[in-house]
Amino acid sequence: MACVRCGTPYGLSRQPLLVRLGGSRIRYVDVPFCARCWRMHESTRSIVFVASGVAIAALFVGLAVSVVARDSVPAVASTVVGLGTLLAALVVRRKALPVVRRASNDETVLEVPGIGEVRVRVEE
């Protein structure tokens, strides 16, 4: 047993991980996470939520300034800043997730650092 994100064998707890099987099918898999990796995984939800709010606010402010100034540069700049913020948050979120090699109806294969590929049964 090792953390599916960092590979450490210490301080593990089983946590539900959402796995997309393709299309709209979603399953949960119970996998071991260390406390540090689980906190990082959980906090990235908040990071993406805040980044989404910043992106929307930047878009509205840019559009308002663009209308007042009668110039398209503020709208384009705010769109770029908003999308950049959201993209950075999604990259951080992606780094907090374990590496899923394959997912099927009955099992999921995860890449665990220091151990290699690990098969996990999918729970319905």
Backbone hydrogen bonds, N-H to C=O, Kabsch-Sander energy under -0.5 kcal/mol:
donor,donor_aa,acceptor,acceptor_aa,energy
3,C,8,T,-2.6
4,V,32,P,-2.3
7,G,3,C,-1.4
13,S,33,F,-2.2
15,Q,31,V,-2.9
17,L,29,V,-2.6
19,V,27,R,-3.3
21,L,19,V,-0.5
21,L,25,R,-2.4
22,G,25,R,-0.6
25,R,22,G,-1.7
27,R,19,V,-2.6
28,Y,123,E,-0.8
29,V,17,L,-2.5
31,V,15,Q,-2.5
31,V,29,V,-0.7
33,F,13,S,-2.5
35,A,11,G,-0.7
38,W,34,C,-2.3
39,R,35,A,-2.3
40,M,36,R,-2.1
41,H,37,C,-2.5
42,E,38,W,-2.7
43,S,39,R,-2.6
44,T,40,M,-1.4
45,R,41,H,-0.5
45,R,42,E,-0.9
46,S,42,E,-0.7
47,I,43,S,-1.8
48,V,44,T,-2.3
49,F,45,R,-2.1
50,V,46,S,-2.8
51,A,47,I,-2.5
52,S,48,V,-2.1
53,G,49,F,-1.9
54,V,50,V,-2.5
55,A,51,A,-2.4
56,I,52,S,-2.3
57,A,53,G,-2.6
58,A,54,V,-2.7
59,L,55,A,-2.0
60,F,56,I,-2.3
61,V,57,A,-2.8
62,G,58,A,-2.6
63,L,59,L,-2.3
64,A,60,F,-2.5
65,V,61,V,-2.7
66,S,62,G,-2.2
67,V,63,L,-2.2
68,V,64,A,-2.4
69,A,65,V,-2.9
70,R,66,S,-1.1
71,D,66,S,-1.5
76,V,72,S,-2.2
77,A,73,V,-2.9
78,S,74,P,-2.5
79,T,75,A,-1.9
80,V,76,V,-2.3
81,V,77,A,-2.4
82,G,78,S,-2.6
83,L,79,T,-2.6
84,G,80,V,-2.3
85,T,81,V,-2.3
86,L,82,G,-2.3
87,L,83,L,-2.6
88,A,84,G,-2.3
89,A,85,T,-2.0
90,L,86,L,-2.2
91,V,87,L,-1.9
92,V,88,A,-2.1
93,R,89,A,-2.2
94,R,90,L,-2.3
95,K,91,V,-2.0
96,A,92,V,-1.0
96,A,93,R,-0.6
97,L,93,R,-0.5
97,L,94,R,-0.9
99,V,111,E,-0.7
100,V,98,P,-0.6
101,R,99,V,-0.7
101,R,109,V,-2.6
102,R,109,V,-1.3
104,S,107,E,-2.4
108,T,120,V,-2.9
109,V,102,R,-3.1
110,L,108,T,-0.6
110,L,118,V,-2.9
111,E,99,V,-2.8
112,V,110,L,-0.8
112,V,116,G,-2.9
115,I,112,V,-1.8
116,G,112,V,-3.0
118,V,110,L,-2.9
120,V,108,T,-3.1
122,V,106,D,-1.5
123,E,28,Y,-1.3
